[in-house]
């Protein structure tokens, strides 16, 4: 197996008679890498197989569980979720909502075994191929989609969060492109894949995905300033070109004007909005105000996981009920944590975020001996994910959070083999 501890061989698959669990573990990771761009169910099956294999390898002392500095902060966050159950109006729903804390296993399954560079490369390449194919198929009618404002939605269970998943793929691919030496043919293929994925991010018309992608590019530029120049240049040419052909894209970008959104804050859903994008911003402000109202009697521990919709129904006006303007989440990771788990949960969430970034910075430099800058890639990916959370409940969208944790763990999983100097 391509882990440090279960094999000293350079082969992908050690002798079959001794390592069926190795093969199952690798197969599970490969299934996830390929399916994570288009199917939640298939990607969860892949991770489930990898988990079964890892448990088997752990019981036979072939792999170890590594302690990380963010384990305790994450446990604190989970404890806040458990305490919120006792305050929930629907405690059984609150208990089932705690399963979202299992997403950290996506990080651990990629990080704990200490994957060799060969397997790490293969998993990343499979992920890029899958993401690029989905992007190409989704955006095949590029000009028509731009003119008519048709959202790129991906396939199967990933249609709603297509933009966020493609943005994570784009940031990871940019890091892979600039952090390693590549031959001309491979570089052209990677660049073509990146072009398709970036187009898909733009055509998703998801502003949170745009902001997350931009954040990832900024982080990568701090680590690879010269190598990032061509990427930044191409993005700066591509975006205005697409805006020129798409009035709807202009309208979506105008919705990033915070001043226009704030001006609508003291009004209702029945007002006339300047644009759909401004209305979308108003909806988020309105949802957050409802969240603060829910907190009045639940400041410390919140209303509990999956209990927001219950409280929203109690607060909603007749107009909101008639027009199905009832939400079960806050369209923001930080507000979601605050309303679900109270101020204790929000403090725990910030503690976890700070801890995981400190872990990435410290261990990223150790893993690559200061050469490959794996910590830059991991910070770019996880930072991209957190920025999604300013406009979406990205933590609760399991396909997005699973991908973010998996890619972060994968970039941190190097067994000590170094990669290219900037």
C-alpha positions, 0 to 999 in steps of 0.5 A, spaced: 500 500 500 502 507 498 502 508 506 508 509 510 507 504 515 504 498 511 509 497 506 516 499 504 515 497 497 514 502 492 509 498 488 501 501 489 499 494 491 503 489 495 502 482 495 495 480 494 495 474 499 497 479 505 494 486 503 487 485 501 485 491 506 490 495 503 487 494 496 480 496 499 483 502 502 486 505 495 479 503 492 475 507 496 479 513 496 479 512 488 472 511 488 471 518 492 476 522 488 472 520 482 465 520 484 466 526 489 464 531 483 457 528 481 454 523 486 454 524 494 452 517 495 457 514 491 463 518 494 460 516 501 460 509 499 468 510 497 469 513 504 465 507 507 470 502 504 476 506 506 474 506 513 472 499 513 479 498 510 483 503 515 479 499 521 482 493 519 489 495 518 489 499 524 487 492 528 493 489 525 498 494 527 499 496 519 497 504 520 496 508 526 492 514 528 495 520 528 493 525 534 492 532 531 492 539 535 485 540 532 482 534 535 480 537 542 477 544 539 473 539 534 471 535 540 469 541 544 465 543 538 461 536 538 460 537 545 457 544 544 452 540 539 451 535 544 449 540 549 444 543 544 440 537 544 437 538 551 435 545 549 432 543 542 424 543 541 425 537 537 431 533 540 431 527 536 432 531 530 437 535 534 441 528 535 440 526 528 443 532 526 450 531 530 452 526 524 455 532 520 461 532 525 463 525 522 465 529 516 472 530 519 473 523 518 474 525 510 480 529 513 483 523 517 482 518 512 487 522 507 491 524 513 492 518 518 496 513 513 501 518 510 500 517 503 506 516 499 507 521 493 505 516 488 498 515 491 497 522 492 498 524 485 494 519 482 488 521 487 489 528 485 489 527 478 483 522 478 479 528 482 481 533 476 479 529 470 472 527 474 471 535 475 474 537 468 469 532 465 463 534 469 465 541 468 465 540 460 459 536 460 455 542 464 458 548 460 457 545 453 452 550 451 457 556 453 454 562 449 447 560 450 448 559 458 451 566 458 446 570 454 440 566 458 443 566 465 442 559 465 446 556 471 451 550 471 448 545 475 452 539 474 449 532 475 445 527 480 445 530 487 451 535 486 446 540 482 445 545 488 452 546 490 456 545 483 459 552 484 462 550 490 465 543 489 468 546 482 471 552 486 474 547 490 477 543 484 479 549 481 483 552 487 486 545 488 488 544 481 491 551 481 496 549 487 498 542 483 499 546 477 504 551 480 507 547 486 510 541 481 514 541 475 510 538 469 512 537 462 509 541 456 504 536 454 502 535 462 502 542 463 497 543 457 492 538 459 492 541 466 491 548 463 485 545 459 482 542 465 483 548 469 480 553 464 473 548 463 473 548 471 474 556 472 468 557 466 464 552 470 465 556 477 463 562 473 457 559 470 454 556 476 452 564 478 454 562 485 457 568 488 459 565 494 463 560 489 466 566 486 468 569 493 471 562 495 475 561 488 478 568 489 480 567 496 484 561 494 487 565 488 490 570 493 492 565 498 496 561 492 499 568 490 502 569 496 506 562 496 507 562 488 507 570 486 511 569 479 508 562 477 501 565 479 501 571 474 499 567 468 493 564 472 491 571 474 492 574 467 488 569 464 482 569 469 482 577 469 481 576 461 476 570 462 471 574 467 470 580 463 469 577 456 464 572 459 461 579 463 461 582 456 456 576 453 452 576 459 447 581 462 445 576 467 452 575 469 453 583 470 446 583 474 449 577 479 456 581 480 452 587 482 448 583 487 455 584 491 454 591 492 453 590 500 450 598 500 444 596 496 442 590 500 443 594 506 438 599 504 433 593 503 434 591 510 428 594 514 423 592 508 419 586 507 419 580 502 413 584 498 417 590 496 420 591 489 427 589 488 432 592 483 434 585 481 434 578 483 441 578 486 439 584 491 433 580 493 437 574 494 442 578 498 435 581 502 433 574 503 440 572 507 439 579 511 432 577 513 434 570 515 439 572 519 435 577 523 430 571 524 436 567 527 437 572 532 430 572 534 431 565 535 437 566 540 433 570 545 431 565 549 437 560 547 443 564 547 448 559 550 446 553 547 442 555 541 436 551 538 439 545 536 441 541 530 435 541 525 431 545 529 431 552 525 426 550 521 421 549 527 422 556 530 422 559 523 415 556 522 413 560 528 416 566 526 414 567 519 408 571 517 402 569 513 406 571 506 412 567 508 408 561 509 404 562 502 410 563 498 414 557 501 419 562 504 421 558 510 428 556 511 431 550 515 438 553 515 441 560 515 445 561 509 451 562 513 456 557 516 457 562 522 450 564 523 448 557 523 453 555 528 450 560 532 443 559 532 444 551 532 449 551 538 449 558 541 454 562 543 458 556 546 458 553 539 460 559 535 466 560 540 468 553 539 467 553 531 472 559 531 477 555 536 477 549 531 478 554 525 484 557 528 486 550 531 486 547 524 490 553 521 495 553 526 496 545 525 496 546 517 501 552 518 506 548 523 505 541 520 505 543 512 512 546 513 514 539 517 511 535 511 515 538 505 521 540 509 519 547 507 520 546 499 513 544 497 509 549 501 503 544 502 501 548 507 499 554 502 495 549 498 491 546 504 490 553 507 487 555 500 483 550 499 480 550 507 480 558 506 476 557 500 471 553 503 470 557 509 469 563 505 463 559 501 460 559 508 459 567 508 453 566 503 451 559 504 451 553 509 457 550 506 458 546 513 451 543 512 452 541 505 455 535 506 458 534 499 462 541 499 464 539 507 466 532 505 470 535 499 474 540 503 476 536 509 478 530 504 482 535 499 485 538 505 487 532 508 490 529 502 494 535 501 497 534 508 498 527 507 505 527 504 510 522 507 515 526 507 517 526 500 518 533 497 515 537 491 518 543 487 521 549 489 517 555 487 
